[in-house]
């Protein structure tokens, strides 16, 4: 069992928060740390296109969209 979120699809943000680690140099962990402080992050979104568009326009803390793509792949694997 993967936790309390399995009653409905977990949002990408909820998944990303499981990757937070302030002491890590891992790119996904850094993305998660920064997204945590982004008050406008679309916390309920679970679709690639809306998240990608948001990050392209507002994700100044994300040095490369490849990091988002890698995090999205981990999210899809987790949700399957």
C-alpha positions in Angstrom: 0.0 0.0 0.0 1.4 3.4 -0.9 -0.3 5.5 1.8 -3.4 7.6 2.3 -3.3 9.2 -1.1 -4.3 6.1 -3.0 -8.0 6.7 -2.6 -7.6 9.1 -5.5 -4.8 10.1 -7.9 -2.1 11.9 -6.0 -1.1 15.3 -7.4 2.4 15.8 -8.7 3.1 18.3 -5.9 2.1 15.7 -3.3 4.5 13.2 -4.9 7.2 15.9 -5.3 7.1 16.7 -1.6 8.2 13.1 -0.9 11.4 13.9 -2.7 12.3 17.0 -0.5 15.7 16.9 1.2 17.3 20.2 2.2 20.7 18.5 2.6 20.7 16.8 -0.8 22.4 18.0 -4.0 20.1 15.7 -6.1 18.4 17.9 -8.8 14.9 16.5 -8.1 15.4 17.0 -4.3 16.4 20.6 -5.0 13.4 21.1 -7.3 11.1 19.7 -4.6 12.7 22.0 -2.0 12.2 25.1 -4.2 8.6 24.1 -5.2 7.8 23.8 -1.5 8.5 27.6 -1.2 6.7 28.5 -4.4 3.3 29.7 -3.1 1.8 29.7 -6.6 2.8 26.2 -7.5 -0.3 24.3 -8.9 -0.6 21.9 -6.0 -3.6 20.0 -7.3 -2.4 19.5 -10.8 -1.7 16.0 -12.1 -1.2 16.6 -15.8 2.1 17.2 -17.5 1.0 20.0 -19.8 -0.3 22.4 -17.2 2.6 21.8 -14.9 5.1 22.1 -17.8 3.5 25.4 -18.8 3.5 26.7 -15.3 7.2 25.9 -14.8 8.3 27.3 -18.1 6.6 30.6 -17.2 7.3 30.7 -13.5 9.8 28.2 -12.5 12.9 30.4 -12.3 14.3 28.1 -9.6 14.4 25.2 -12.1 17.6 25.4 -14.1 16.4 22.9 -16.7 13.1 21.4 -17.7 14.9 18.1 -18.0 14.7 18.0 -14.2 11.0 18.3 -14.3 10.8 15.6 -17.0 12.9 13.3 -14.8 10.6 14.0 -11.8 7.5 13.5 -13.9 8.9 10.0 -15.0 9.4 9.1 -11.3 5.8 10.3 -10.6 4.3 8.2 -13.4 6.3 5.1 -12.2 5.1 5.7 -8.6 1.4 6.1 -9.8 1.4 2.9 -11.9 
